[in-house]
Each structure stands twice: as C-alpha cells, then as structure tokens.
C-alpha cells in the first residue's frame, strides 16, 4: 500500500522550450526523441517558441496536460503570455522570458516570481539551461531542446528537464546533449512551509 501511495502522488513534469522547428532546427535530437516516451509524464511545461501547430500536437501525444506560453517567435495569440499551474503542492509560473529586460536577469525574474506568487518560476528565451534557488524559491530554465541558435549566445547545448514532484519536494534532472553523449545532472528543492 505504501509503495502505491508514493507512486500515486508522484508527478513527472517534462520541462522544455525554444525548439524553433523548422526555422532554426530541423528536429529534436534523436537521442532525446528516444527518451520522450508517451504517457510516462503527467505534465509538460513549455516555455514557447514551438513555432508550428505540429510541434504542439507532438507534445499533446506525450502527456495529458500540456501547458505552453507564447515565445517571441510563436504566432501571436496562439498561447498566453504567462501561466500559473498548480501541480501537487507547488504553484509553478511559466513565461517565455523575452518580456524581461535584460533577458535572464535574476532581478527581473525575481520580480515576476513575486508578481505571479509562485514557488517555481520556469522561463526560457536564453537557450541556456539553469536551476537556481533564491529566497526559498526555485528559478528554472530548460534551455533549448533542439540546441537552436540564439542571438545572445553561439554555443547552445541542446537540453530539457524532467521534474519529479512529490509532497513538498522536487527533484529535477537536466539532460544535456554534449557531443554524442547525454549528460544528466540532478538538483533538489524542498518547498518552505
């Protein structure tokens, strides 16, 4: 019974963004495609720049709950600018990040986190993955799942994240494609009560 309770309350969340297919990249790297198995995750959080409806439909085939915000290259009005999603005990804010000046600036991200009143803020646009904790809140950027080029950096590493949420804890795995190898790093966060 205890094992069943743990599995029932565990939520797997795929976090990705900035694919820019077909304009800046032709597809998600094959090594990543093999890892993205339908119906293993309960949610997908996408920071935008899907660019086409076909990319959105592919996400819908992976998980029952898909949350996407508008990137600066998405069709205007296709997705909301920001979104707040509650998963388990966490309020998660989602934004692309092109609205923040300067892009990826921690002060701007912290102000948006406070405005949205969220435990975790997921943003994109920089095409560089990172996870930071500040003042008991988590700031997450999945990077670009395709490694699409960016105007702010020329050395983009394809990346995405998988978050496992259970009770007040989150474990995030960052997957990066470096050469022919998928490199995985792990971060943990516990919500302050």
KEFI-876340 format. One record per residue: residue number from 1; residue in one letter; y negated, x negated, z of N, C-alpha, C, O, CB in turn. Coordinates in steps of 0.2 Angstrom, whole numbers, padded with zeros to 4 digits. Atoms other than C-alpha are relative to their C-alpha. Glycine has a CB too. Layout:
BEGIN
(NUM, "A", (Y, X, Z), (Y, X, Z), (Y, X, Z), (Y, X, Z), (Y, X, Z)) ...
This chain:
BEGIN
(1, "X", (0006, -0004, 0000), (0000, 0000, 0000), (-0006, -0004, 0000), (-0011, -0003, -0004), (0000, 0005, 0006)) (2, "X", (0006, 0004, -0001), (-0012, -0014, 0005), (-0002, -0003, -0007), (-0008, -0003, -0009), (0001, -0005, 0005)) (3, "X", (0001, 0003, 0006), (-0010, -0023, -0012), (-0003, 0005, -0005), (-0007, 0004, -0009), (0007, -0003, -0003)) (4, "X", (0003, -0006, 0004), (-0013, -0006, -0021), (-0007, 0001, 0001), (-0011, 0002, -0003), (0004, 0006, 0001)) (5, "X", (0007, -0002, -0001), (-0029, -0003, -0012), (-0004, -0006, -0002), (-0010, -0005, -0005), (-0001, 0000, 0008)) (6, "X", (0004, 0006, 0003), (-0035, -0021, -0017), (-0001, 0001, -0007), (-0007, 0000, -0010), (0003, -0006, 0002)) (7, "X", (0000, 0000, 0007), (-0031, -0018, -0035), (-0005, 0006, -0002), (-0008, 0006, -0007), (0007, 0001, -0003)) (8, "X", (0004, -0005, 0002), (-0039, -0001, -0035), (-0008, -0001, 0001), (-0012, 0002, -0003), (0002, 0006, 0004)) (9, "X", (0007, 0001, -0001), (-0056, -0007, -0028), (-0003, -0006, -0003), (-0009, -0007, -0003), (-0001, -0001, 0008)) (10, "X", (0002, 0005, 0004), (-0057, -0022, -0039), (-0003, 0002, -0006), (0001, 0006, -0010), (0006, -0006, -0001)) (11, "X", (0003, -0002, 0006), (-0069, -0020, -0053), (-0001, -0007, -0004), (-0004, -0011, -0002), (-0007, 0004, 0001)) (12, "X", (0001, 0006, 0005), (-0069, -0033, -0068), (-0005, 0002, -0005), (-0005, 0007, -0008), (0007, -0002, -0003)) (13, "X", (0006, -0001, 0004), (-0085, -0034, -0077), (-0001, -0006, -0005), (-0002, -0011, -0003), (-0006, 0001, 0004)) (14, "X", (0001, 0005, 0006), (-0087, -0043, -0094), (-0008, -0001, 0000), (-0011, 0005, -0001), (0003, 0001, -0006)) (15, "X", (0007, 0001, 0001), (-0105, -0050, -0095), (-0001, -0005, -0006), (0001, -0011, -0006), (-0003, -0003, 0007)) (16, "X", (0001, 0004, 0006), (-0111, -0056, -0112), (-0007, 0002, -0003), (-0010, 0006, -0001), (0006, 0001, -0005)) (17, "X", (0007, -0002, 0004), (-0126, -0056, -0124), (-0001, -0005, -0005), (0003, -0010, -0007), (-0005, 0000, 0005)) (18, "X", (0003, 0004, 0005), (-0135, -0064, -0138), (0005, -0002, -0005), (0005, -0008, -0007), (-0003, -0006, 0003)) (19, "X", (-0005, 0002, 0005), (-0121, -0063, -0151), (-0004, -0002, -0007), (-0002, -0006, -0010), (0005, 0005, -0001)) (20, "X", (0004, 0001, 0007), (-0134, -0062, -0166), (0005, 0000, -0006), (0003, -0003, -0011), (-0004, -0006, 0001)) (21, "X", (-0005, 0000, 0006), (-0119, -0057, -0178), (-0003, 0006, -0004), (-0005, 0011, -0002), (0007, 0002, 0003)) (22, "X", (-0002, 0006, 0005), (-0121, -0058, -0193), (-0006, -0005, -0001), (-0005, -0009, -0005), (0002, 0003, -0006)) (23, "X", (0006, 0004, 0002), (-0139, -0066, -0193), (0000, -0007, 0002), (-0001, -0012, -0002), (-0006, 0003, 0002)) (24, "X", (0000, 0007, -0002), (-0136, -0082, -0183), (0007, -0002, 0001), (0008, -0008, 0002), (-0004, 0000, 0006)) (25, "X", (-0007, 0002, -0001), (-0117, -0082, -0181), (0004, 0005, -0004), (0002, 0011, -0004), (0002, 0000, 0008)) (26, "X", (-0004, -0005, 0004), (-0103, -0075, -0191), (0005, 0004, 0005), (0007, 0009, 0003), (0004, -0005, -0005)) (27, "X", (-0005, -0004, -0005), (-0091, -0070, -0176), (0000, -0003, 0007), (-0003, -0009, 0008), (0007, 0000, -0003)) (28, "X", (-0001, 0003, -0007), (-0087, -0073, -0158), (0006, -0005, -0001), (0010, -0004, -0005), (0003, 0006, 0005)) (29, "X", (-0005, 0005, 0001), (-0077, -0089, -0157), (0007, 0003, 0001), (0008, 0006, 0006), (-0001, -0006, 0005)) (30, "X", (-0007, -0003, 0000), (-0058, -0086, -0160), (0003, -0001, 0007), (0007, 0003, 0010), (0004, -0004, -0005)) (31, "X", (-0002, 0001, -0006), (-0054, -0094, -0143), (-0002, 0005, 0005), (0002, 0007, 0010), (-0001, -0007, 0003)) (32, "X", (0003, -0005, -0005), (-0065, -0081, -0134), (0003, 0007, -0002), (0005, 0011, 0002), (-0007, 0000, -0001)) (33, "X", (-0003, -0006, 0002), (-0058, -0067, -0145), (0007, 0001, 0003), (0008, 0007, 0005), (0000, 0000, -0008)) (34, "X", (-0006, -0001, -0003), (-0041, -0070, -0139), (0000, 0001, 0007), (0005, 0004, 0010), (0004, -0007, -0001)) (35, "X", (0001, -0001, -0007), (-0047, -0069, -0121), (-0002, 0007, 0002), (-0001, 0010, 0007), (-0004, -0005, 0003)) (36, "X", (0003, -0007, -0001), (-0055, -0052, -0123), (0004, 0005, -0002), (0004, 0008, -0007), (-0007, 0000, -0004)) (37, "X", (-0005, -0005, 0001), (-0041, -0040, -0121), (-0002, 0007, 0002), (-0005, 0008, 0007), (0006, -0002, 0004)) (38, "X", (0003, -0007, -0002), (-0045, -0021, -0122), (0003, 0002, 0006), (0009, 0001, 0008), (0002, 0004, -0006)) (39, "X", (-0002, -0004, -0006), (-0044, -0011, -0106), (0002, -0004, 0006), (0005, -0002, 0010), (0005, 0004, -0002)) (40, "X", (-0002, 0004, -0006), (-0042, -0026, -0094), (-0007, 0000, 0005), (-0006, -0001, 0011), (0001, -0007, -0002)) (41, "X", (0007, 0000, -0004), (-0061, -0024, -0088), (-0002, 0007, 0000), (-0001, 0011, -0004), (-0005, -0004, -0004)) (42, "X", (0003, -0007, 0000), (-0069, -0008, -0082), (-0007, 0001, -0002), (-0009, 0006, -0004), (0000, 0001, 0008)) (43, "X", (0007, 0000, 0002), (-0087, -0013, -0087), (-0001, -0005, -0004), (0002, -0011, -0004), (-0004, 0001, 0006)) (44, "X", (0003, 0006, 0004), (-0096, -0023, -0100), (-0008, 0001, 0001), (-0010, 0006, 0000), (0002, 0001, -0007)) (45, "X", (0007, 0000, 0000), (-0114, -0028, -0097), (-0002, -0005, -0005), (0000, -0011, -0005), (-0002, -0003, 0007)) (46, "X", (0003, 0004, 0005), (-0123, -0034, -0112), (-0007, -0001, 0000), (-0011, 0004, 0000), (0003, 0003, -0007)) (47, "X", (0007, 0001, -0001), (-0140, -0042, -0112), (-0004, 0001, -0007), (-0009, -0001, -0008), (-0001, -0007, 0002)) (48, "X", (0003, -0001, 0006), (-0143, -0037, -0130), (0001, -0005, -0006), (0004, -0010, -0005), (-0008, 0001, 0001)) (49, "X", (0000, 0003, 0006), (-0146, -0044, -0147), (0008, 0000, -0003), (0010, -0005, -0005), (-0001, -0008, 0001)) (50, "X", (-0006, -0001, 0004), (-0130, -0037, -0154), (-0001, 0001, -0007), (0003, -0001, -0011), (0004, 0007, 0003)) (51, "X", (0003, -0001, 0006), (-0140, -0033, -0169), (0003, 0006, -0004), (0000, 0009, -0008), (0002, -0007, -0004)) (52, "X", (-0003, -0005, 0005), (-0127, -0021, -0178), (0004, 0005, 0005), (0006, 0003, 0010), (0005, -0003, -0005)) (53, "X", (-0004, -0005, -0003), (-0118, -0005, -0173), (0007, -0002, 0001), (0010, 0000, 0005), (-0001, 0007, -0004)) (54, "X", (-0007, 0002, 0000), (-0102, -0013, -0177), (0002, -0004, 0006), (0007, -0004, 0009), (0002, -0004, -0007)) (55, "X", (-0001, 0005, -0006), (-0104, -0026, -0163), (0000, 0005, 0006), (0005, 0003, 0011), (-0006, -0005, 0001)) (56, "X", (-0001, -0005, -0005), (-0107, -0011, -0151), (0006, 0003, 0000), (0010, 0004, 0006), (-0006, 0005, 0000)) (57, "X", (-0006, -0004, 0000), (-0092, -0002, -0157), (0006, -0005, 0002), (0011, -0003, 0005), (0002, 0002, -0007)) (58, "X", (-0005, 0005, -0002), (-0081, -0018, -0154), (0000, 0000, 0008), (0005, -0001, 0011), (-0002, -0007, -0003)) (59, "X", (0000, 0000, -0007), (-0087, -0018, -0136), (0003, 0006, 0003), (0006, 0006, 0008), (-0008, -0001, 0003)) (60, "X", (-0002, -0006, -0002), (-0083, 0000, -0134), (0008, 0000, 0000), (0011, 0004, 0004), (-0002, 0006, -0004)) (61, "X", (-0007, 0001, 0001), (-0065, -0005, -0139), (0003, -0004, 0006), (0009, -0004, 0007), (0002, -0003, -0006)) (62, "X", (-0002, 0004, -0006), (-0064, -0017, -0124), (0000, 0003, 0007), (0005, 0001, 0011), (-0004, -0006, 0000)) (63, "X", (0000, -0002, -0007), (-0069, -0007, -0109), (-0003, 0007, -0001), (-0007, 0009, -0005), (-0004, -0004, 0004)) (64, "X", (0003, -0007, 0000), (-0073, 0012, -0105), (-0007, 0000, 0002), (-0010, 0005, 0000), (0004, 0004, 0005)) (65, "X", (0007, 0000, -0002), (-0090, 0008, -0098), (-0004, -0006, -0003), (-0004, -0011, 0000), (-0001, 0000, 0008)) (66, "X", (0004, 0006, 0003), (-0102, -0002, -0109), (-0007, 0002, 0001), (-0010, 0007, 0000), (0002, 0000, -0008)) (67, "X", (0007, 0000, -0001), (-0120, -0005, -0104), (-0004, -0005, -0004), (-0002, -0011, -0003), (-0001, 0000, 0008)) (68, "X", (0004, 0005, 0004), (-0132, -0013, -0116), (-0007, 0001, 0000), (-0009, 0007, 0001), (0003, 0001, -0008)) (69, "X", (0007, -0001, 0001), (-0150, -0016, -0116), (-0003, -0003, -0006), (0001, -0007, -0009), (-0004, -0004, 0006)) (70, "X", (0003, 0002, 0007), (-0162, -0020, -0131), (-0002, -0007, 0001), (-0005, -0009, 0005), (-0006, 0004, -0001)) (71, "X", (0002, 0007, 0001), (-0164, -0038, -0136), (-0006, 0001, -0005), (-0007, 0006, -0008), (0005, -0004, -0003)) (72, "X", (0006, 0000, 0005), (-0179, -0043, -0147), (0002, 0000, -0007), (-0002, 0001, -0012), (-0004, -0006, 0001)) (73, "X", (-0002, 0000, 0006), (-0168, -0043, -0162), (0004, 0006, -0002), (0007, 0007, -0007), (0005, -0006, -0002)) (74, "X", (-0003, -0006, 0001), (-0160, -0026, -0160), (-0004, 0005, -0003), (-0011, 0005, -0002), (0003, 0003, 0007)) (75, "X", (0004, -0006, 0003), (-0165, -0010, -0169), (-0004, 0003, 0006), (-0002, 0005, 0011), (0004, 0005, -0004)) (76, "X", (0004, -0003, -0005), (-0180, -0003, -0159), (0003, 0007, 0002), (0004, 0011, -0003), (-0007, 0001, -0003)) (77, "X", (-0002, -0006, -0002), (-0175, 0012, -0149), (0008, 0001, 0001), (0010, 0006, 0003), (-0002, 0005, -0004)) (78, "X", (-0007, 0000, 0000), (-0156, 0008, -0150), (0003, 0000, 0007), (0008, 0003, 0009), (0003, -0005, -0004)) (79, "X", (-0003, 0001, -0007), (-0154, 0003, -0132), (-0007, 0000, 0005), (-0012, -0001, 0002), (0004, -0006, 0001)) (80, "X", (0005, 0000, -0005), (-0165, 0005, -0116), (-0003, -0008, 0001), (0001, -0012, 0000), (0002, 0003, 0007)) (81, "X", (0003, 0007, -0002), (-0177, -0010, -0111), (0004, -0003, 0006), (0005, -0009, 0006), (-0007, 0001, 0001)) (82, "X", (-0003, 0002, -0006), (-0169, -0011, -0094), (0005, 0005, 0002), (0005, 0011, 0000), (-0005, -0002, 0006)) (83, "X", (-0004, -0004, -0003), (-0155, -0003, -0085), (0003, -0002, 0007), (0003, -0008, 0009), (0007, 0001, -0004)) (84, "X", (-0003, 0002, -0007), (-0148, -0002, -0067), (0007, 0004, 0000), (0007, 0010, -0001), (-0005, 0003, 0006)) (85, "X", (-0007, -0003, 0000), (-0129, 0001, -0065), (0002, -0002, 0007), (0001, -0007, 0010), (0004, -0004, -0005)) (86, "X", (-0004, 0001, -0007), (-0120, 0003, -0048), (0007, -0001, -0001), (0010, 0004, -0004), (-0002, 0006, 0005)) (87, "X", (-0007, 0002, 0001), (-0103, -0005, -0048), (0002, -0001, 0007), (0000, -0007, 0010), (0002, -0005, -0005)) (88, "X", (-0003, 0002, -0007), (-0094, -0004, -0031), (-0006, 0001, 0005), (-0010, 0005, 0005), (0003, -0006, 0001)) (89, "X", (0006, 0000, -0004), (-0107, -0009, -0018), (-0006, -0003, -0003), (-0011, -0004, 0001), (0002, -0004, 0006)) (90, "X", (0005, 0004, 0003), (-0118, -0018, -0030), (-0005, 0004, -0005), (-0002, 0008, -0009), (0002, -0006, -0003)) (91, "X", (0005, -0003, 0005), (-0134, -0012, -0039), (-0002, -0006, -0004), (-0004, -0011, -0002), (-0007, 0003, 0003)) (92, "X", (0001, 0006, 0005), (-0135, -0023, -0055), (-0005, 0002, -0005), (-0005, 0007, -0008), (0007, -0001, -0003)) (93, "X", (0006, -0001, 0005), (-0151, -0024, -0065), (0002, -0004, -0007), (0005, -0009, -0006), (-0006, -0002, 0003)) (94, "X", (-0002, 0003, 0007), (-0149, -0028, -0084), (-0006, 0000, -0004), (-0009, 0006, -0005), (0006, 0004, -0003)) (95, "X", (0006, 0001, 0004), (-0163, -0034, -0095), (0002, -0006, -0005), (0006, -0010, -0004), (-0007, -0001, 0003)) (96, "X", (-0001, 0006, 0005), (-0163, -0045, -0111), (-0004, -0006, 0002), (-0001, -0012, 0003), (-0003, 0002, -0007)) (97, "X", (0004, 0005, -0003), (-0177, -0056, -0104), (-0006, -0003, -0005), (-0010, -0007, -0003), (0005, -0006, 0000)) (98, "X", (0005, 0002, 0004), (-0188, -0058, -0119), (-0007, 0003, 0002), (-0012, 0001, 0000), (0001, 0002, -0007)) (99, "X", (0006, -0003, -0002), (-0201, -0047, -0110), (-0003, -0004, 0006), (-0009, -0003, 0007), (0002, 0007, 0003)) (100, "X", (0003, 0004, -0006), (-0203, -0060, -0096), (-0003, -0007, -0003), (-0001, -0010, -0007), (0006, -0002, 0005)) (101, "X", (0004, 0006, 0002), (-0216, -0074, -0098), (-0001, -0005, 0006), (-0003, -0002, 0011), (-0006, 0002, -0003)) (102, "X", (-0004, 0003, 0005), (-0211, -0088, -0098), (0007, 0002, 0000), (0010, 0004, 0005), (-0001, -0008, 0000)) (103, "X", (-0007, -0002, 0001), (-0193, -0085, -0104), (0004, -0003, 0005), (0003, -0009, 0006), (0003, -0001, -0007)) (104, "X", (-0004, 0003, -0005), (-0181, -0088, -0090), (-0003, -0002, 0006), (0000, -0005, 0011), (0004, -0005, -0003)) (105, "X", (0003, 0002, -0006), (-0194, -0091, -0077), (0002, 0003, 0006), (0003, 0010, 0006), (-0008, 0001, -0001)) (106, "X", (-0003, -0002, -0006), (-0187, -0089, -0060), (-0005, 0005, 0004), (-0003, 0010, 0007), (0002, -0005, 0005)) (107, "X", (0005, -0004, -0003), (-0203, -0081, -0053), (-0001, 0007, -0003), (-0001, 0012, 0000), (-0007, -0003, 0001)) (108, "X", (0000, -0006, 0004), (-0204, -0068, -0067), (0007, 0004, 0002), (0007, 0010, 0002), (-0001, -0001, -0007)) (109, "X", (-0007, -0004, -0001), (-0185, -0064, -0064), (0000, 0003, 0007), (0003, 0008, 0008), (0006, -0005, -0001)) (110, "X", (0001, -0002, -0007), (-0188, -0063, -0045), (-0004, 0007, 0000), (-0002, 0011, 0004), (-0002, -0005, 0005)) (111, "X", (0004, -0005, 0000), (-0202, -0051, -0048), (0003, 0007, -0003), (0003, 0012, 0000), (-0007, -0001, -0004)) (112, "X", (-0004, -0005, 0004), (-0191, -0040, -0060), (0005, 0002, 0005), (0007, 0008, 0005), (0002, -0002, -0006)) (113, "X", (-0005, -0002, -0005), (-0177, -0040, -0047), (-0003, 0004, 0005), (0001, 0009, 0007), (0003, -0007, 0003)) (114, "X", (0003, -0004, -0005), (-0188, -0034, -0034), (-0002, 0007, -0002), (-0001, 0012, 0001), (-0006, -0003, 0004)) (115, "X", (0003, -0007, 0003), (-0196, -0020, -0045), (0006, 0004, -0001), (0006, 0010, 0000), (-0003, -0002, -0007)) (116, "X", (-0006, -0004, 0001), (-0178, -0015, -0050), (0004, 0002, 0006), (0008, 0006, 0006), (0004, -0003, -0005)) (117, "X", (-0004, -0001, -0006), (-0172, -0016, -0032), (0007, -0001, -0001), (0011, 0004, 0001), (-0002, 0007, 0003)) (118, "X", (-0008, 0001, 0001), (-0155, -0024, -0037), (0002, -0006, 0004), (-0002, -0010, 0006), (0001, -0001, -0008)) (119, "X", (-0003, 0006, -0003), (-0143, -0036, -0029), (0001, -0005, -0005), (0001, -0011, -0003), (0007, 0003, 0003)) (120, "X", (-0001, 0005, 0005), (-0139, -0044, -0045), (-0004, 0001, -0006), (-0004, 0007, -0008), (0008, 0000, -0002)) (121, "X", (0003, -0001, 0006), (-0150, -0047, -0060), (0003, -0004, -0005), (0004, -0010, -0005), (-0008, -0002, 0001)) (122, "X", (-0003, 0003, 0006), (-0142, -0050, -0077), (-0005, 0000, -0005), (-0008, 0005, -0007), (0006, 0004, -0002)) (123, "X", (0004, 0001, 0005), (-0153, -0057, -0090), (0002, -0005, -0005), (0007, -0008, -0004), (-0007, -0002, 0002)) (124, "X", (-0002, 0004, 0006), (-0152, -0066, -0107), (-0006, -0003, -0003), (-0010, -0006, 0000), (0004, 0004, -0005)) (125, "X", (0006, 0002, 0004), (-0163, -0072, -0121), (0000, -0008, -0001), (-0002, -0010, -0006), (-0006, 0002, 0002)) (126, "X", (0001, 0007, 0000), (-0162, -0091, -0116), (0006, -0003, -0004), (0006, -0009, -0006), (-0001, -0003, 0007)) (127, "X", (-0007, 0003, 0003), (-0144, -0093, -0124), (0003, -0005, 0005), (0007, -0009, 0002), (-0002, -0002, -0007)) (128, "X", (-0003, 0005, -0004), (-0140, -0104, -0109), (0002, 0004, 0007), (-0001, 0007, 0010), (-0005, -0005, 0002)) (129, "X", (-0003, -0003, -0006), (-0128, -0098, -0095), (-0002, -0003, 0006), (-0003, -0009, 0007), (0007, 0000, -0001)) (130, "X", (0002, 0003, -0007), (-0133, -0100, -0077), (0001, 0006, 0005), (0001, 0012, 0004), (-0007, -0003, 0001)) (131, "X", (0000, -0005, -0006), (-0130, -0092, -0060), (-0004, -0003, 0006), (-0003, -0009, 0007), (0008, 0001, 0002)) (132, "X", (0004, 0003, -0005), (-0142, -0094, -0046), (-0001, 0005, 0006), (-0001, 0011, 0005), (-0007, -0002, -0002)) (133, "X", (0001, -0004, -0006), (-0144, -0087, -0028), (-0007, -0001, 0003), (-0009, -0007, 0003), (0005, -0001, 0005)) (134, "X", (0006, 0001, -0003), (-0161, -0084, -0021), (-0002, 0006, 0004), (-0002, 0012, 0002), (-0006, -0001, -0006)) (135, "X", (0002, -0005, -0004), (-0167, -0075, -0006), (0006, 0006, 0001), (0004, 0012, 0001), (-0006, 0004, -0001)) (136, "X", (-0006, -0005, -0001), (-0149, -0066, -0004), (0001, 0004, -0006), (0005, 0009, -0006), (-0002, 0004, 0005)) (137, "X", (-0001, -0004, 0006), (-0150, -0060, -0022), (0003, -0005, -0005), (0003, -0011, -0005), (-0006, 0003, -0003)) (138, "X", (-0003, 0004, 0005), (-0140, -0066, -0037), (-0003, 0001, -0007), (-0005, 0006, -0009), (0008, 0001, -0001)) (139, "X", (0004, 0000, 0006), (-0148, -0071, -0054), (0006, -0003, -0005), (0008, -0008, -0004), (-0006, -0004, -0001)) (140, "X", (-0006, 0001, 0005), (-0135, -0071, -0069), (-0003, 0000, -0007), (-0006, 0005, -0009), (0006, 0004, 0001)) (141, "X", (0001, 0000, 0007), (-0137, -0076, -0087), (0006, -0003, -0003), (0008, -0008, -0002), (-0006, -0005, -0002)) (142, "X", (-0007, 0002, 0003), (-0121, -0076, -0098), (-0001, -0005, -0005), (0004, -0007, -0008), (0003, 0006, -0002)) (143, "X", (0001, 0004, 0006), (-0129, -0086, -0112), (0002, 0003, -0006), (0001, 0010, -0006), (0005, -0007, 0001)) (144, "X", (-0002, -0003, 0007), (-0124, -0083, -0130), (0007, -0001, -0001), (0010, -0006, -0001), (-0004, -0003, -0006)) (145, "X", (-0007, 0000, 0001), (-0106, -0078, -0133), (0002, -0003, -0006), (0008, -0006, -0007), (0003, 0007, 0000)) (146, "X", (-0001, 0003, 0007), (-0107, -0085, -0151), (-0002, -0007, 0000), (-0001, -0011, -0004), (-0002, 0004, -0005)) (147, "X", (0003, 0006, 0001), (-0117, -0100, -0147), (-0006, 0000, -0005), (-0008, -0005, -0008), (0005, -0006, -0002)) (148, "X", (0006, -0001, 0005), (-0131, -0093, -0159), (-0006, -0005, 0002), (-0007, -0005, 0008), (-0002, 0007, 0000)) (149, "X", (0006, 0005, -0001), (-0146, -0105, -0161), (-0005, 0004, 0003), (-0006, 0010, 0002), (-0002, -0003, -0007)) (150, "X", (0006, -0003, -0003), (-0161, -0101, -0151), (-0006, -0004, -0002), (-0006, -0010, -0003), (0001, 0000, 0008)) (151, "X", (0006, 0003, 0002), (-0179, -0105, -0154), (-0002, -0005, 0006), (-0007, -0009, 0005), (-0006, 0005, -0001)) (152, "X", (0002, 0004, -0006), (-0180, -0113, -0136), (0005, -0006, 0001), (0003, -0011, 0005), (0000, 0004, 0006)) (153, "X", (-0005, 0006, -0001), (-0165, -0125, -0137), (0004, -0001, -0007), (0006, 0004, -0010), (0004, 0001, 0006)) (154, "X", (-0004, 0001, 0006), (-0155, -0133, -0151), (0008, -0001, 0002), (0012, -0001, -0003), (-0002, -0006, -0004)) (155, "X", (-0007, 0002, -0002), (-0139, -0137, -0141), (0003, 0006, 0004), (0003, 0006, 0010), (0000, -0006, 0004)) (156, "X", (-0002, -0006, -0003), (-0132, -0120, -0137), (0008, 0000, 0000), (0011, -0001, -0005), (-0002, 0007, -0004)) (157, "X", (-0008, 0000, -0002), (-0114, -0119, -0129), (0002, 0007, 0000), (-0001, 0011, 0004), (0001, -0004, 0006)) (158, "X", (-0002, -0006, 0000), (-0105, -0103, -0133), (0003, 0002, 0007), (0006, -0002, 0010), (0006, 0002, -0005)) (159, "X", (-0002, -0001, -0007), (-0102, -0094, -0116), (0000, 0008, 0001), (-0004, 0012, -0002), (-0005, -0003, 0005)) (160, "X", (0001, -0007, -0003), (-0099, -0077, -0107), (0003, -0001, 0007), (0005, -0006, 0009), (0005, 0004, -0004)) (161, "X", (-0003, 0000, -0007), (-0094, -0072, -0089), (0004, 0006, 0001), (0004, 0011, -0002), (-0006, 0000, 0004)) (162, "X", (-0005, -0005, -0003), (-0081, -0062, -0080), (-0002, 0000, 0007), (0000, -0004, 0011), (0007, -0001, -0002)) (163, "X", (0001, -0001, -0008), (-0086, -0055, -0063), (0005, 0005, 0002), (0007, 0010, 0000), (-0007, 0003, 0001)) (164, "X", (-0004, -0004, -0004), (-0074, -0048, -0051), (-0003, 0002, 0006), (-0005, -0002, 0011), (0007, -0004, 0002)) (165, "X", (0003, -0003, -0005), (-0082, -0036, -0039), (0005, 0003, 0005), (0009, 0007, 0003), (-0006, 0004, -0002)) (166, "X", (-0005, -0003, -0005), (-0073, -0031, -0023), (-0004, 0000, 0007), (-0005, -0005, 0010), (0007, -0003, 0001)) (167, "X", (0004, -0001, -0007), (-0082, -0024, -0007), (-0007, -0003, -0001), (-0010, -0002, -0006), (0004, -0003, 0005)) (168, "X", (0006, 0003, 0000), (-0097, -0035, -0003), (0000, -0007, -0004), (-0005, -0011, -0004), (-0003, -0001, 0006)) (169, "X", (-0001, 0007, 0003), (-0090, -0050, -0014), (0000, 0001, -0007), (0003, 0005, -0010), (0006, -0003, 0003)) (170, "X", (-0001, 0000, 0008), (-0092, -0055, -0032), (0002, -0008, -0001), (0000, -0012, 0002), (-0007, 0001, -0003)) (171, "X", (-0002, 0007, 0003), (-0083, -0070, -0040), (-0001, 0000, -0007), (0001, 0005, -0011), (0008, -0001, 0002)) (172, "X", (0002, 0001, 0007), (-0090, -0075, -0057), (0004, -0006, -0003), (0003, -0011, 0000), (-0007, 0000, -0001)) (173, "X", (-0002, 0005, 0004), (-0081, -0085, -0069), (-0004, -0001, -0007), (-0005, 0004, -0010), (0008, 0001, -0002)) (174, "X", (0004, 0002, 0006), (-0091, -0094, -0083), (0004, -0003, -0005), (0007, -0008, -0003), (-0007, -0004, 0002)) (175, "X", (-0004, 0003, 0005), (-0082, -0098, -0099), (-0004, -0003, -0005), (-0009, 0001, -0008), (0005, 0006, -0003)) (176, "X", (0004, 0004, 0005), (-0090, -0111, -0110), (0005, -0003, -0005), (0010, -0006, -0003), (-0004, -0005, 0003)) (177, "X", (-0004, 0003, 0006), (-0083, -0117, -0127), (-0003, -0007, -0001), (-0009, -0007, -0004), (0001, 0004, -0006)) (178, "X", (0003, 0007, 0001), (-0086, -0136, -0127), (0005, -0004, -0004), (0010, -0006, -0002), (-0001, -0004, 0007)) (179, "X", (-0004, 0002, 0005), (-0079, -0143, -0142), (0006, 0005, -0002), (0004, 0010, -0004), (0003, -0007, 0002)) (180, "X", (-0006, -0004, 0001), (-0061, -0136, -0144), (0002, 0003, 0007), (0008, 0006, 0007), (0005, -0003, -0004)) (181, "X", (-0003, -0002, -0007), (-0059, -0133, -0125), (-0005, 0006, 0003), (-0011, 0005, 0003), (0000, -0006, 0004)) (182, "X", (0004, -0005, -0004), (-0064, -0118, -0115), (0000, -0002, 0007), (0005, -0004, 0010), (0004, 0007, 0000)) (183, "X", (0001, 0003, -0006), (-0071, -0124, -0099), (-0002, 0006, 0005), (-0006, 0009, 0003), (-0005, -0006, 0000)) (184, "X", (0001, -0006, -0004), (-0071, -0112, -0084), (-0003, -0003, 0007), (0000, -0008, 0010), (0006, 0004, 0002)) (185, "X", (0003, 0001, -0007), (-0082, -0113, -0068), (0000, 0006, 0004), (0000, 0012, 0001), (-0007, -0004, -0001)) (186, "X", (-0001, -0006, -0005), (-0082, -0102, -0053), (-0006, 0000, 0005), (-0008, -0005, 0007), (0007, 0000, 0003)) (187, "X", (0005, -0001, -0005), (-0096, -0095, -0042), (0001, 0006, 0004), (0004, 0011, 0002), (-0007, 0000, -0003)) (188, "X", (-0001, -0005, -0004), (-0095, -0084, -0027), (-0007, 0003, 0003), (-0011, -0001, 0005), (0005, -0001, 0005)) (189, "X", (0006, -0003, -0003), (-0108, -0072, -0020), (0002, 0006, 0005), (0007, 0010, 0003), (-0005, 0003, -0005)) (190, "X", (-0002, -0005, -0005), (-0107, -0061, -0004), (-0007, 0004, 0001), (-0012, 0001, 0003), (0003, -0002, 0006)) (191, "X", (0006, -0004, -0001), (-0120, -0047, -0003), (-0002, 0000, 0008), (0002, 0001, 0012), (0001, 0008, -0002)) (192, "X", (0003, -0001, -0007), (-0131, -0047, 0013), (0000, 0007, 0002), (-0002, 0011, -0002), (-0007, -0004, 0001)) (193, "X", (0000, -0007, -0003), (-0129, -0032, 0024), (-0006, 0001, 0005), (-0007, 0007, 0007), (0007, 0002, 0003)) 
